[in-house]
Amino acid sequence: MKKWLVNNLPWLILVAVALLCTVFIIVGSRADDGSITLDGKPAKIEDYTNKFIEESNEALYRIMNEDQPTDEDTIRQFESVDDVEGLGGSVTLETVKSRRLPDGDNDSGRGWQCSKYTAYLATGRREYSAAHPDYGPVNGKAVAEWLVKNYGWKYTDTPVEGAIGSGGFNTQYGHTAMYLYSTGANTAMVNDANYTPLKVATHNMNISGWVWVVPGDYVPDPEPTPTPTPEPTPTPVSGDVTYTYVKGDYFSKVLVNLGLDEGNLWGDNGTVNYYSQQLIEQNMLDYRGNVKLGIPFTLKRR
């Protein structure tokens, strides 16, 4: 009920004034000066009453035009909005992150709605409504789209630190926040406002179904190229070499790793054939001709 009264205050005032005027017209009498009074005599209005009426008219005008500038300086500021430092699609994520304010900041008492805060992070601009200085340019769920349409930002499938996101599309106002880092499949640590009323806050939040945007000039870092693991350099040995075959070994590779390769592995006079004869003499081959596993054998250098 309180929220409804606040949202409909201008209309309630108008209805009350209309009712009061109707009563005067019905039961009142016209005075010589054209005013309508209950006794037919000219109305007497004190100076303080005149001042109250003027101030009330000004307040009513501001309420009915809450999104309009109310003074010359503000009008000039809004007209030159494209020249304000920090606007445009060429902003970097580093600039966005540098605007981050400490938790608890309330914009010197003016307050932060979530859309005003993330719009400020993205553009550097704080004021969007003179009548409601805590309001942003759009509802929280529309901030990402607003940045794409008006400031050259672009959508991204994977949010990165400094990206601005919007969610809550099945609600009236939604929410918006700056992404910091992932804390799970559908959760993230974010920086936004109104987690505590009208103040900046950093907290963990469900971001399932959100859309994310980054500046138009943002280019993701290339995927790192994996560095191949170099083959181990065989260590030369002298004298006899003892080795035990394990599953997956290849005799030619074993010879190389044992330092027995003389530059000619294959052929009748090759290293493989020379040392294979030693395996046969030591009964190290099974019926398939494979080297037996788990049994040590000795190879005498050529």
C-alpha angles and dihedrals in degrees: 000000000000092000091048091051092050093048093048099038096115092053093045089054091050092049092049092050091047091051091048091050091048091053091051092048093050101043102020133088128227114250126211092262091056096256121127116232135166094246098036094245122124112277116254114216120186121220093250089053091052089051091049091052092050093049091046091052090051092048092048091050091052092049092051091047100037095147095049125092111255103199139039095252092053092046091053090048092053093046091055096042093126090061095055112117114253099031127116139059095284094076114120129225088244089059091048091051092046090061092059111126127213119266112273096031110144100182094258092306097314091102135220126254110194094253093050092051098048091043087054091049090052101041108017091237119125108180125069104145125034091197094048107028092181093060124101129215095268140357115295094253091058101049095095092050090045091055091049094049099040108025107033097251120149137215121256129195094213118044119225131195108293096023117136118228137190129202144160098075092163092059132073099248108012123190140265134200145164115256117234108167142326121268096176146337094299103011135080143173106253140180117222144123137260093041079112109025112286093335136110115258140175116212147136116274143176107252099178110147095010124141120222133205135192132189115287093244094051114123118186118235112262118256110265114255110238114242111231116237108244119235111256114261110243114245113228114236132192130220125004120354124212120201139166117214119232130191112283097028121136116207095224091051091046090054091051093048091048090054094245096120110115096185096271113076100165138048133060091297095035126123094251093054093045095053094037087066088058090053090052091050089052092048090241097143123087125218090277092054093251123135111259115249125235096015118110118231133186126228119199114213117245 
